[in-house]
């Protein structure tokens, strides 16, 4: 079954988070503790299974020192909003 554009975007965000988490030397457990969440939720974010809030993303990006400019690489068009 083809993925929706939203699912693709969430998977890309999850890939960004996972890549930077590993590069920064954090385990999922360590990052989850800093985020005040559980490891399962972080795993869902990294796999693209959930749509995290903007606050959660900002916390993750701050902790992992991810520049929000990376989100500009996720290309969307008008159809994204109706997918």
Beta strands, then each sheet from edge to edge (+ up, - down):
end
